[in-house]
Amino acid sequence: MIDSTWNFDKYTADRSTKTHMLKAHMRAVMIVQNYTQVAELDGKAIGLLFGKIPKLKGFMKNWVHIPPAVYHTLCLIFGKQQRRVLKGFKDLQAVYARLRKETKMRFDGELEFFVVNHQYQGLDVGKQLLNNYLQYCERHGVKNIYVYTDANSNFGFYDHHGFVRRGCLPASFELYSGKLEYDNFIYTREIP
């Protein structure tokens, strides 16, 4: 679901590199998240949302994801193509940090990872996942959350669900097929 929605093929033609990219990223997300929800249809995952509310702690229970994250990251360090992909993700993290800093806002929570299988978009799956997370945030006293997204994603979803775009910065990846350039955004939402 994640690969088909985000089209990891644009980053690399090498299946091993793609696998390590996906697993390193997902394990890194699983380390920091403390909210998880999966949307299923007929026993098949069709949507996934990971959130983070730092004041709730609970991250230590996720320590089991650290060794696999390290392993997959180390696999990306070896080989020219893998290092190029890893550098691209490192550069993207710097863009995200700059976006967050430029908002000059304090946040209580983050929408860490959010994906709906493209075949099920438009059927309110994402809306339900998001609403459940917002209710969870409200129950825990969260007042303001943020999410990073980019021009290659369905960023209009956030525009239609009460989020405000607070920043936009360009980023680029040196890929095996050339340079990929796109805009990255930070969206925020206040929770009543």
N, C-alpha and C positions, 0 to 999 in steps of 0.2 A: 504494500500500500504506500509506504513512504517513498520508495524508489520510483514507483510509477507516477506519483503525484509530483515529486520534486525533480524527476528526470535526471538522475545522477549520471546518465550516459553523457550529458553535455560536459561533465568535468573530466571524464576519463573513459577510454575505450577498454582499459584493462579491468577484467572482472574482479581480480584479486584486490586491486586498488579500490575499486568501488565498494567491495564488501568491507574492507578495513575502514574506509571513510564512513560508511553508514554505521558500522558497529562502534567505532570510536566516538562518533557524534552522539549516538543514542545512549551509550554508557555514560558519557559525560553529563548528559541531561538527567539520566536516572540517578546520578550521584547527588545532584543539588535539589531535585524536586521533592516536594512533600504532599503533593496532591496528584492523583492519577484517576482518569476516567477513560474507559473504553466503550465505544458504541458498537454494538453487535447487531447483525441481522442474519438469522438462520445459522448461528454459530460462527459467523465470519466477522472479524474486526473490520469495521468500515469507517471508524473515526477514533482519534486518540488525542487526549489533552493532558499535558503535564503542567502543573502550576507550582509556584514557589511562594511561600509566605515565610520570610526569614524568622520572624518572631516566634513561630511555632516550633522551630528547631526540627528535631526528628531526622536530621540529615545523617546522623551516625548509623541509623539502621540501613542506610544505603551503601555502606562501606564495601559490601560485596561486589559492587560494580567497579571499584577502583582498579583491581588487577586486570580485568578484561579491557578497561579503557586504556590503561597503560600499555598493555600488549598490542592492541590495535593501533595505537598512536606510534609505538616503536616500529611496527611494521610499515607505517607510512614514512618513517624517517629514511629508510633504506631504499635506494633507487631514485634516479633523477625525477621521474614522473611523480612518484609518491611524494617526494620533498616539495615539488611544485604545488601539488594539491594541498599539502599541509601548510605551506607558506600562505596560500590563498585563504585558508580558514583562519590562520593567525592574523592576517591583515584584516579580515572581516571582523574579528573580535575587537580590533583596534577601532574600526569604524563604529561598531556598536557602543564601545566605551565613550567615544567622542559624542555620539548622538545623545547618550544619556546625560553626559556632563553638560552639554549645551542646553538641555531643557531647564537646568537649574531648579529641578523639582526633586522632592523627596518621595520615594515610593514605598508602600507597605507590601507590595506583592508583584509578581511577574507571571505573565502567561508565557511559560518557558518553552513549550512545544505544542503545536496544534496542527493537526492534519485531518482531513476528511478525504476518503477515497474519491477521486474525481468522478467516478460513476454515480456517486450518491450526493454530490453537491447539488444544492437547490432543493433538497428534500427536508430541510430544517434539522439535519443531523448536527451540523456545526452550531446552529442556534441553540439547540438543547444542551450540547456539551458546554458551550459558553455560559448559558444561563445557570446551569448547575454549579459551575465554578464561581460565578459572581455571587450566587447565594451562599456558597461556602465561605467566600471572602467576607461577605457581610456578617455572617454568624461569628466570624473571628475578628471583627473590628477593623478590617482592612478598609482604608479610605481611598486609596489611589493605586492603580496597577499600570503596568506598561507591557508592551510587546514590541519586539523587533520583527519587521517583515521587509519584503522587497518588491520591486516592480515585476518580478517574475511570479509572484504569488497572488493569491486572491485578496489583495489588500483592500479592495472595495467592501469586503465583508465587514471590516472594522469601521469603515465610514458609515455603514448602515446599522451598526449596533452600538452606537453611543460613544465610540472612541474618537479622539481628536488627534490628528497628525501633528506632532510637535517638532519634527525635524526630518530632513532629507539630506543624505550624503551619497555621493557616488562611490562605487567600489569596482574593482576589476580583478579578474582571475586570469593568470597565464595558463591556458589550457593546451592540451595536446593538439587541438584543432585551431588554435589562435587565441586571441584575447576576448574574454567575455566581460562586458561592462554593463552595469545596471545600477539603479538607484536603490538605496536602503532607507527605510523609514523607522521612526519610533512613534508609536501610537500610545496614548494614555487614556485612561478612563477613571473618572471618579465614581465611587460606589456610595450610594446614599446611606 
